[in-house]
Amino acid sequence: MSEATRTAALAHAAAVHGAIGDHAPVLASAEAFHTFILKDAGPAPKASTPAKTPAAAAEAKAAPAAAAAPTPAQKLAAAKLAATKAAAAAAAASAEDAAAAAGTAEDGALDPNSLEAVEAIIADMLSANARKKAVALLAEYNAKSASGVPEEARAEFIEKAQNILLGA
């Protein structure tokens, strides 16, 4: 079962059924075409059902579906959809956890007491060609890097750095 034969079978099935909203007949025809192409199922595929008119399609949607067992392809699609939804929910939850761990608020602003906020203001000072002033400010707190600034003094450090940037 090569990808090329599957593709050809699906293309023929789509051409026979046209652009209708119901995928079940298209997939059934594609399976029959694929079987015919491979010639390992014995008899030739049965004639495909004609495309439904819009009225017939609406009537089929309005009528409750018979309690038919889902096909393996439908089960696989449902499982993939559920896995995708679960992964998206997990990603959203992990993004919230990462934001909390990184010291960011829900609006994306950095918490003034976070290490990331100190690192960001030092980066701003370096971008503004105020390296000597950044080193001097770190020295006031007996620190050689952002991680050396005591947690309780981070807000004050950021305020002083902002004043330096405004005057630089």
C-alpha positions as CSV (number, residue, x, y, z in Angstrom):
1,M,0.0,0.0,0.0
2,S,2.0,2.9,-1.2
3,E,1.2,6.5,-0.6
4,A,0.9,7.1,-4.4
5,T,-1.9,4.5,-4.7
6,R,-3.7,5.9,-1.7
7,T,-3.4,9.4,-3.2
8,A,-4.7,8.3,-6.6
9,A,-7.7,6.5,-5.0
10,L,-8.6,9.5,-2.9
11,A,-8.3,11.8,-5.9
12,H,-10.6,9.6,-7.9
13,A,-13.1,9.4,-5.1
14,A,-13.1,13.1,-4.6
15,A,-13.7,13.6,-8.3
16,V,-16.7,11.2,-8.3
17,H,-18.3,12.8,-5.3
18,G,-17.5,16.4,-5.8
19,A,-17.4,19.0,-3.1
20,I,-20.1,17.7,-0.8
21,G,-19.9,18.0,3.0
22,D,-20.3,14.3,3.8
23,H,-16.9,12.6,3.9
24,A,-18.1,9.0,4.5
25,P,-19.0,8.2,0.9
26,V,-15.8,9.8,-0.4
27,L,-13.7,7.6,2.0
28,A,-15.7,4.5,1.1
29,S,-15.2,5.1,-2.6
30,A,-11.5,5.8,-2.0
31,E,-11.2,2.5,-0.1
32,A,-12.9,0.7,-3.0
33,F,-10.7,2.4,-5.6
34,H,-7.6,1.6,-3.6
35,T,-8.6,-2.0,-3.4
36,F,-9.2,-2.1,-7.1
37,I,-5.9,-0.5,-7.8
38,L,-4.0,-3.0,-5.7
39,K,-6.2,-5.9,-7.0
40,D,-5.9,-7.8,-3.8
41,A,-9.6,-7.8,-2.8
42,G,-11.0,-10.0,-5.5
43,P,-14.1,-8.4,-7.1
44,A,-14.0,-5.0,-8.6
45,P,-15.4,-2.1,-6.5
46,K,-19.1,-1.6,-6.5
47,A,-20.5,1.4,-8.3
48,S,-20.2,4.5,-6.3
49,T,-23.2,6.4,-5.1
50,P,-24.0,9.5,-7.0
51,A,-23.4,12.9,-5.3
52,K,-26.2,14.1,-3.1
53,T,-28.2,17.1,-4.2
54,P,-28.2,20.0,-1.7
55,A,-31.7,19.1,-0.7
56,A,-30.8,15.4,0.0
57,A,-27.7,16.5,1.9
58,A,-29.8,18.8,4.1
59,E,-32.4,16.1,4.7
60,A,-29.6,13.6,5.6
61,K,-28.2,16.1,8.1
62,A,-31.7,16.8,9.6
63,A,-32.5,13.2,10.1
64,P,-30.8,11.6,13.1
65,A,-27.9,9.5,12.2
66,A,-28.4,5.7,12.5
67,A,-26.4,4.1,15.3
68,A,-23.7,3.0,13.0
69,A,-20.4,1.9,14.4
70,P,-17.6,4.4,13.6
71,T,-15.1,3.2,11.1
72,P,-11.4,2.8,12.1
73,A,-10.5,5.9,10.2
74,Q,-13.2,7.9,12.2
75,K,-11.9,6.4,15.5
76,L,-8.4,7.4,14.5
77,A,-9.5,11.0,13.6
78,A,-11.4,11.3,16.9
79,A,-8.4,10.1,18.8
80,K,-6.1,12.5,17.0
81,L,-8.5,15.4,17.7
82,A,-8.7,14.5,21.4
83,A,-4.9,14.3,21.6
84,T,-4.5,17.7,19.8
85,K,-7.0,19.3,22.2
86,A,-5.3,17.8,25.2
87,A,-1.9,18.9,24.0
88,A,-3.2,22.5,23.4
89,A,-4.7,22.6,26.9
90,A,-1.4,21.3,28.4
91,A,0.6,23.9,26.4
92,A,-1.7,26.7,27.7
93,A,-1.3,25.5,31.2
94,S,2.4,25.1,30.9
95,A,2.6,28.6,29.4
96,E,0.8,30.0,32.4
97,D,3.2,28.1,34.7
98,A,6.2,29.3,32.8
99,A,5.0,32.9,33.0
100,A,4.6,32.6,36.7
101,A,8.0,31.0,37.1
102,A,9.6,33.6,34.9
103,G,8.1,36.4,37.0
104,T,5.7,37.7,34.4
105,A,2.3,38.9,35.1
106,E,-0.8,37.9,33.1
107,D,-0.5,41.1,31.0
108,G,3.1,40.2,30.0
109,A,4.8,42.7,32.3
110,L,7.7,41.6,34.4
111,D,7.4,41.4,38.1
112,P,9.7,44.1,39.5
113,N,11.1,41.7,42.1
114,S,12.0,39.1,39.6
115,L,15.5,38.2,38.4
116,E,14.3,38.5,34.8
117,A,13.2,42.2,35.4
118,V,16.7,43.0,36.7
119,E,18.3,41.2,33.7
120,A,16.1,43.1,31.4
121,I,16.9,46.6,32.8
122,I,20.6,45.8,32.7
123,A,20.3,44.8,29.1
124,D,18.5,48.1,28.5
125,M,21.3,50.0,30.1
126,L,23.9,48.1,28.0
127,S,21.9,48.9,24.9
128,A,21.9,52.6,25.9
129,N,25.7,52.5,26.1
130,A,25.6,52.9,29.9
131,R,27.8,50.0,30.7
132,K,29.9,51.9,33.2
133,K,26.8,53.1,35.0
134,A,25.3,49.6,35.0
135,V,28.6,48.2,36.6
136,A,28.6,51.1,39.2
137,L,24.9,50.4,40.0
138,L,25.6,46.7,40.5
139,A,28.6,47.6,42.7
140,E,26.2,49.6,45.0
141,Y,24.5,46.3,45.8
142,N,27.8,44.3,46.0
143,A,26.8,42.4,42.9
144,K,28.7,41.5,39.7
145,S,25.6,40.3,37.8
146,A,21.9,40.5,38.0
147,S,21.7,37.4,40.1
148,G,23.9,39.1,42.7
149,V,21.2,41.8,43.4
150,P,19.4,40.7,46.6
151,E,15.7,39.9,46.0
152,E,14.5,42.4,48.5
153,A,16.4,45.2,46.7
154,R,15.4,44.4,43.1
155,A,12.6,46.9,42.9
156,E,14.8,49.6,44.2
157,F,17.6,48.6,41.7
158,I,15.2,48.7,38.8
159,E,14.0,52.2,39.9
160,K,17.5,53.5,40.1
161,A,18.4,51.9,36.7
162,Q,15.3,53.5,35.1
163,N,16.4,56.9,36.5
164,I,19.9,56.4,35.0
165,L,18.3,55.5,31.6
166,L,16.1,58.6,31.7
167,G,19.2,60.8,32.4
168,A,21.6,58.9,30.1
